[in-house]
Amino acid sequence: MSNLFWLTEEQIERLRPFFPKSRGRPRVDDRRVLSGIIFINRNGLRWCDAPSEYGPPKTLYNRWIRWSRMGVFARIMEGLASGGGEEKVVMIDATYLKAHRTASSLRAKKGGATTSAGD
């Protein structure tokens, strides 16, 4: 797949302070695994549908679950959001309304004519 997502080295270096310390065996390549997790979440795929370039799907899933339970991803989001920049309020409206096609008609009912009281 040519449209794979890859974090840049600069992005990984910015995220690295939020990573938990490795205990015991060294972790699998953080850049590859995090890029795979982002790709899966961005595209709404199942873990088993992960492209092989990101490694085994089980590795992606295990890292996602483990780091989610540890709060790593929440700390990353908080850290990136508080890392300078102009503070402003951003509001997003995701309202979705659906009306039946006959609801758009304001005409009188077919076949019925309106008459005035003086006729």
GUGU-773094 format. One record per atom (N, C-alpha, C): x, y, z; chain; residue number from 1; atom name; residue in one letter. Coordinates in steps of 0.02 Angstrom, whole numbers, always signed. Layout:
N
PT     px     py     pz bavex guba gudren lumse
PT      X      Y      Z     A  NUM     CA     A
...
This chain:
119
PT     px     py     pz bavex guba gudren lumse
PT    +42    -59     +0     A    1      N     M
PT     +0     +0     +0     A    1     CA     M
PT    +44    +62     +0     A    1      C     M
PT    +31   +106    -45     A    2      N     S
PT    +70   +166    -49     A    2     CA     S
PT    +44   +222     -4     A    2      C     S
PT    -17   +215    +22     A    3      N     N
PT    -46   +267    +62     A    3     CA     N
PT    -42   +252   +137     A    3      C     N
PT    +11   +220   +158     A    4      N     L
PT    +21   +205   +229     A    4     CA     L
PT    +39   +269   +266     A    4      C     L
PT    +23   +271   +330     A    5      N     F
PT    +40   +329   +371     A    5     CA     F
PT   +103   +314   +410     A    5      C     F
PT   +151   +360   +409     A    6      N     W
PT   +212   +352   +448     A    6     CA     W
PT   +226   +416   +487     A    6      C     W
PT   +236   +409   +552     A    7      N     L
PT   +258   +466   +592     A    7     CA     L
PT   +329   +484   +571     A    7      C     L
PT   +345   +549   +571     A    8      N     T
PT   +413   +570   +555     A    8     CA     T
PT   +457   +562   +617     A    8      C     T
PT   +522   +565   +607     A    9      N     E
PT   +568   +560   +663     A    9     CA     E
PT   +558   +619   +712     A    9      C     E
PT   +543   +678   +685     A   10      N     E
PT   +530   +736   +728     A   10     CA     E
PT   +468   +725   +771     A   10      C     E
PT   +416   +696   +742     A   11      N     Q
PT   +355   +682   +780     A   11     CA     Q
PT   +368   +631   +835     A   11      C     Q
PT   +406   +579   +819     A   12      N     I
PT   +422   +528   +870     A   12     CA     I
PT   +462   +558   +926     A   12      C     I
PT   +509   +602   +909     A   13      N     E
PT   +550   +634   +962     A   13     CA     E
PT   +507   +678  +1007     A   13      C     E
PT   +457   +709   +978     A   14      N     R
PT   +411   +750  +1019     A   14     CA     R
PT   +368   +707  +1064     A   14      C     R
PT   +351   +647  +1042     A   15      N     L
PT   +309   +602  +1081     A   15     CA     L
PT   +348   +561  +1132     A   15      C     L
PT   +412   +551  +1121     A   16      N     R
PT   +453   +507  +1162     A   16     CA     R
PT   +450   +521  +1237     A   16      C     R
PT   +448   +584  +1260     A   17      N     P
PT   +444   +596  +1332     A   17     CA     P
PT   +382   +567  +1366     A   17      C     P
PT   +330   +553  +1327     A   18      N     F
PT   +268   +526  +1355     A   18     CA     F
PT   +268   +450  +1358     A   18      C     F
PT   +316   +418  +1325     A   19      N     F
PT   +318   +345  +1324     A   19     CA     F
PT   +337   +318  +1393     A   19      C     F
PT   +307   +261  +1412     A   20      N     P
PT   +328   +231  +1475     A   20     CA     P
PT   +399   +201  +1468     A   20      C     P
PT   +432   +195  +1524     A   21      N     K
PT   +499   +165  +1523     A   21     CA     K
PT   +493    +91  +1507     A   21      C     K
PT   +540    +66  +1469     A   22      N     S
PT   +541     -4  +1450     A   22     CA     S
PT   +568    -45  +1508     A   22      C     S
PT   +532    -98  +1524     A   23      N     R
PT   +554   -143  +1578     A   23     CA     R
PT   +570   -211  +1546     A   23      C     R
PT   +627   -236  +1563     A   24      N     G
PT   +646   -301  +1536     A   24     CA     G
PT   +668   -296  +1464     A   24      C     G
PT   +634   -332  +1421     A   25      N     R
PT   +651   -333  +1350     A   25     CA     R
PT   +637   -266  +1318     A   25      C     R
PT   +678   -245  +1270     A   26      N     P
PT   +665   -183  +1234     A   26     CA     P
PT   +601   -189  +1192     A   26      C     P
PT   +565   -134  +1186     A   27      N     R
PT   +503   -133  +1147     A   27     CA     R
PT   +518   -138  +1073     A   27      C     R
PT   +467   -161  +1037     A   28      N     V
PT   +470   -161   +964     A   28     CA     V
PT   +471    -88   +942     A   28      C     V
PT   +496    -74   +884     A   29      N     D
PT   +503     -6   +857     A   29     CA     D
PT   +441    +36   +869     A   29      C     D
PT   +448    +88   +911     A   30      N     D
PT   +392   +131   +928     A   30     CA     D
PT   +362   +166   +868     A   30      C     D
PT   +404   +189   +823     A   31      N     R
PT   +380   +226   +764     A   31     CA     R
PT   +335   +181   +721     A   31      C     R
PT   +357   +121   +709     A   32      N     R
PT   +318    +74   +668     A   32     CA     R
PT   +251    +57   +701     A   32      C     R
PT   +252    +42   +765     A   33      N     V
PT   +192    +21   +800     A   33     CA     V
PT   +143    +79   +807     A   33      C     V
PT   +166   +138   +827     A   34      N     L
PT   +121   +195   +834     A   34     CA     L
PT    +93   +218   +767     A   34      C     L
PT   +133   +214   +715     A   35      N     S
PT   +107   +230   +648     A   35     CA     S
PT    +52   +182   +629     A   35      C     S
PT    +61   +118   +645     A   36      N     G
PT    +10    +68   +631     A   36     CA     G
PT    -54    +80   +671     A   36      C     G
PT    -47    +98   +734     A   37      N     I
PT   -106   +112   +776     A   37     CA     I
PT   -144   +172   +748     A   37      C     I
PT   -109   +224   +729     A   38      N     I
PT   -141   +283   +701     A   38     CA     I
PT   -176   +265   +635     A   38      C     I
PT   -142   +225   +593     A   39      N     F
PT   -171   +205   +529     A   39     CA     F
PT   -236   +166   +540     A   39      C     F
PT   -236   +120   +587     A   40      N     I
PT   -296    +79   +601     A   40     CA     I
PT   -353   +123   +626     A   40      C     I
PT   -338   +167   +674     A   41      N     N
PT   -390   +210   +702     A   41     CA     N
PT   -416   +261   +652     A   41      C     N
PT   -372   +289   +613     A   42      N     R
PT   -391   +340   +564     A   42     CA     R
PT   -436   +311   +510     A   42      C     R
PT   -424   +249   +490     A   43      N     N
PT   -462   +218   +436     A   43     CA     N
PT   -518   +172   +461     A   43      C     N
PT   -525   +165   +527     A   44      N     G
PT   -580   +125   +554     A   44     CA     G
PT   -574    +51   +537     A   44      C     G
PT   -513    +26   +535     A   45      N     L
PT   -503    -45   +517     A   45     CA     L
PT   -502    -89   +578     A   45      C     L
PT   -510   -154   +567     A   46      N     R
PT   -500   -203   +620     A   46     CA     R
PT   -426   -214   +628     A   46      C     R
PT   -405   -235   +687     A   47      N     W
PT   -334   -247   +699     A   47     CA     W
PT   -306   -299   +650     A   47      C     W
PT   -345   -349   +634     A   48      N     C
PT   -321   -402   +590     A   48     CA     C
PT   -312   -378   +518     A   48      C     C
PT   -339   -319   +502     A   49      N     D
PT   -332   -291   +435     A   49     CA     D
PT   -272   -244   +428     A   49      C     D
PT   -231   -241   +479     A   50      N     A
PT   -172   -197   +477     A   50     CA     A
PT   -124   -220   +423     A   50      C     A
PT    -98   -173   +383     A   51      N     P
PT    -48   -192   +333     A   51     CA     P
PT    +14   -223   +366     A   51      C     P
PT    +45   -270   +333     A   52      N     S
PT   +102   -306   +362     A   52     CA     S
PT   +162   -261   +375     A   52      C     S
PT   +165   -202   +342     A   53      N     E
PT   +221   -157   +353     A   53     CA     E
PT   +225   -131   +425     A   53      C     E
PT   +169   -133   +460     A   54      N     Y
PT   +168   -110   +530     A   54     CA     Y
PT   +184   -166   +579     A   54      C     Y
PT   +193   -225   +555     A   55      N     G
PT   +209   -281   +600     A   55     CA     G
PT   +146   -322   +614     A   55      C     G
PT   +153   -371   +660     A   56      N     P
PT    +95   -414   +675     A   56     CA     P
PT    +38   -374   +706     A   56      C     P
PT    -23   -388   +685     A   57      N     P
PT    -81   -353   +714     A   57     CA     P
PT    -87   -362   +790     A   57      C     P
PT    -66   -420   +815     A   58      N     K
PT    -69   -433   +887     A   58     CA     K
PT    -24   -383   +925     A   58      C     K
PT    +34   -366   +896     A   59      N     T
PT    +79   -318   +928     A   59     CA     T
PT    +46   -249   +931     A   59      C     T
PT    +14   -228   +877     A   60      N     L
PT    -21   -163   +876     A   60     CA     L
PT    -76   -162   +928     A   60      C     L
PT   -116   -215   +929     A   61      N     Y
PT   -171   -219   +977     A   61     CA     Y
PT   -147   -219  +1049     A   61      C     Y
PT    -96   -259  +1063     A   62      N     N
PT    -70   -263  +1132     A   62     CA     N
PT    -43   -196  +1155     A   62      C     N
PT     -7   -161  +1112     A   63      N     R
PT    +20    -95  +1130     A   63     CA     R
PT    -37    -46  +1142     A   63      C     R
PT    -88    -47  +1099     A   64      N     W
PT   -145     -2  +1106     A   64     CA     W
PT   -180    -14  +1173     A   64      C     W
PT   -194    -77  +1189     A   65      N     I
PT   -228    -94  +1252     A   65     CA     I
PT   -185    -75  +1312     A   65      C     I
PT   -123    -96  +1311     A   66      N     R
PT    -79    -85  +1369     A   66     CA     R
PT    -69    -11  +1382     A   66      C     R
PT    -53    +27  +1330     A   67      N     W
PT    -41    +99  +1339     A   67     CA     W
PT   -106   +137  +1354     A   67      C     W
PT   -163   +114  +1328     A   68      N     S
PT   -227   +145  +1345     A   68     CA     S
PT   -243   +136  +1419     A   68      C     S
PT   -233    +77  +1444     A   69      N     R
PT   -246    +64  +1516     A   69     CA     R
PT   -198   +102  +1561     A   69      C     R
PT   -137   +114  +1537     A   70      N     M
PT    -88   +151  +1575     A   70     CA     M
PT    -98   +227  +1569     A   70      C     M
PT   -141   +248  +1524     A   71      N     G
PT   -155   +319  +1515     A   71     CA     G
PT   -103   +355  +1472     A   71      C     G
PT    -63   +318  +1435     A   72      N     V
PT    -10   +348  +1394     A   72     CA     V
PT    -40   +393  +1339     A   72      C     V
PT    -91   +369  +1305     A   73      N     F
PT   -119   +408  +1250     A   73     CA     F
PT   -154   +471  +1277     A   73      C     F
PT   -185   +466  +1335     A   74      N     A
PT   -216   +525  +1365     A   74     CA     A
PT   -163   +577  +1383     A   74      C     A
PT   -106   +554  +1411     A   75      N     R
PT    -51   +600  +1428     A   75     CA     R
PT    -22   +632  +1365     A   75      C     R
PT    -17   +594  +1311     A   76      N     I
PT     +8   +621  +1248     A   76     CA     I
PT    -38   +677  +1225     A   76      C     I
PT   -103   +665  +1225     A   77      N     M
PT   -150   +716  +1202     A   77     CA     M
PT   -148   +778  +1247     A   77      C     M
PT   -146   +768  +1312     A   78      N     E
PT   -143   +825  +1358     A   78     CA     E
PT    -77   +863  +1349     A   78      C     E
PT    -23   +827  +1342     A   79      N     G
PT    +42   +859  +1333     A   79     CA     G
PT    +47   +899  +1269     A   79      C     G
PT    +22   +871  +1215     A   80      N     L
PT    +24   +906  +1151     A   80     CA     L
PT    -23   +966  +1152     A   80      C     L
PT    -80   +959  +1185     A   81      N     A
PT   -128  +1015  +1187     A   81     CA     A
PT   -103  +1072  +1230     A   81      C     A
PT    -65  +1057  +1282     A   82      N     S
PT    -42  +1110  +1326     A   82     CA     S
PT    +27  +1136  +1306     A   82      C     S
PT    +55  +1110  +1254     A   83      N     G
PT   +122  +1129  +1232     A   83     CA     G
PT   +125  +1194  +1194     A   83      C     G
PT   +104  +1249  +1226     A   84      N     G
PT   +109  +1314  +1193     A   84     CA     G
PT    +53  +1325  +1144     A   84      C     G
PT    +61  +1375  +1105     A   85      N     G
PT    +10  +1392  +1056     A   85     CA     G
PT    -41  +1439  +1087     A   85      C     G
PT    -81  +1467  +1045     A   86      N     E
PT   -131  +1515  +1066     A   86     CA     E
PT   -192  +1478  +1094     A   86      C     E
PT   -214  +1498  +1153     A   87      N     E
PT   -273  +1467  +1182     A   87     CA     E
PT   -335  +1498  +1151     A   87      C     E
PT   -380  +1456  +1128     A   88      N     K
PT   -442  +1481  +1100     A   88     CA     K
PT   -494  +1426  +1106     A   88      C     K
PT   -555  +1446  +1100     A   89      N     V
PT   -610  +1399  +1106     A   89     CA     V
PT   -628  +1375  +1036     A   89      C     V
PT   -632  +1311  +1027     A   90      N     V
PT   -651  +1282   +964     A   90     CA     V
PT   -714  +1241   +976     A   90      C     V
PT   -765  +1256   +938     A   91      N     M
PT   -828  +1220   +946     A   91     CA     M
PT   -844  +1184   +882     A   91      C     M
PT   -863  +1122   +889     A   92      N     I
PT   -880  +1081   +831     A   92     CA     I
PT   -952  +1058   +839     A   92      C     I
PT   -991  +1068   +787     A   93      N     D
PT  -1061  +1047   +788     A   93     CA     D
PT  -1067   +988   +741     A   93      C     D
PT  -1082   +931   +768     A   94      N     A
PT  -1089   +871   +727     A   94     CA     A
PT  -1161   +850   +723     A   94      C     A
PT  -1206   +898   +724     A   95      N     T
PT  -1278   +883   +721     A   95     CA     T
PT  -1295   +855   +652     A   95      C     T
PT  -1334   +804   +653     A   96      N     Y
PT  -1356   +773   +591     A   96     CA     Y
PT  -1431   +764   +596     A   96      C     Y
PT  -1468   +799   +555     A   97      N     L
PT  -1540   +793   +556     A   97     CA     L
PT  -1563   +762   +490     A   97      C     L
PT  -1612   +720   +496     A   98      N     K
PT  -1639   +688   +437     A   98     CA     K
PT  -1714   +698   +437     A   98      C     K
PT  -1741   +723   +384     A   99      N     A
PT  -1813   +733   +378     A   99     CA     A
PT  -1839   +692   +320     A   99      C     A
PT  -1900   +670   +326     A  100      N     H
PT  -1931   +634   +271     A  100     CA     H
PT  -1940   +681   +212     A  100      C     H
PT  -1938   +655   +151     A  101      N     R
PT  -1940   +698    +92     A  101     CA     R
PT  -2005   +738    +88     A  101      C     R
PT  -2059   +714   +118     A  102      N     T
PT  -2122   +751   +115     A  102     CA     T
PT  -2124   +807   +167     A  102      C     T
PT  -2077   +808   +212     A  103      N     A
PT  -2076   +861   +263     A  103     CA     A
PT  -2055   +928   +235     A  103      C     A
PT  -2026   +929   +176     A  104      N     S
PT  -2002   +992   +147     A  104     CA     S
PT  -2057  +1030   +111     A  104      C     S
PT  -2113   +999   +100     A  105      N     S
PT  -2167  +1032    +62     A  105     CA     S
PT  -2211  +1072   +109     A  105      C     S
PT  -2221  +1136    +91     A  106      N     L
PT  -2265  +1179   +130     A  106     CA     L
PT  -2330  +1193    +93     A  106      C     L
PT  -2338  +1162    +35     A  107      N     R
PT  -2399  +1173     -4     A  107     CA     R
PT  -2459  +1141    +30     A  107      C     R
PT  -2518  +1164     +9     A  108      N     A
PT  -2579  +1134    +33     A  108     CA     A
PT  -2585  +1064     +4     A  108      C     A
PT  -2625  +1023    +34     A  109      N     K
PT  -2635   +955    +10     A  109     CA     K
PT  -2663   +956    -60     A  109      C     K
PT  -2643   +908   -101     A  110      N     K
PT  -2668   +904   -170     A  110     CA     K
PT  -2743   +888   -169     A  110      C     K
PT  -2778   +920   -216     A  111      N     G
PT  -2850   +907   -222     A  111     CA     G
PT  -2892   +950   -178     A  111      C     G
PT  -2864   +980   -129     A  112      N     G
PT  -2904  +1022    -84     A  112     CA     G
PT  -2890  +1095    -98     A  112      C     G
PT  -2940  +1131   -114     A  113      N     A
PT  -2932  +1203   -128     A  113     CA     A
PT  -2954  +1241    -66     A  113      C     A
PT  -2918  +1294    -52     A  114      N     T
PT  -2938  +1335     +4     A  114     CA     T
PT  -2990  +1386    -19     A  114      C     T
PT  -3040  +1395    +19     A  115      N     T
PT  -3093  +1444     +2     A  115     CA     T
PT  -3097  +1495    +58     A  115      C     T
PT  -3117  +1554    +39     A  116      N     S
PT  -3125  +1605    +89     A  116     CA     S
PT  -3196  +1601   +117     A  116      C     S
PT  -3208  +1631   +174     A  117      N     A
PT  -3274  +1627   +208     A  117     CA     A
PT  -3328  +1662   +169     A  117      C     A
PT  -3312  +1710   +124     A  118      N     G
PT  -3363  +1747    +88     A  118     CA     G
PT  -3385  +1714    +24     A  118      C     G
PT  -3359  +1658     +3     A  119      N     D
PT  -3378  +1626    -60     A  119     CA     D
PT  -3439  +1586    -55     A  119      C     D
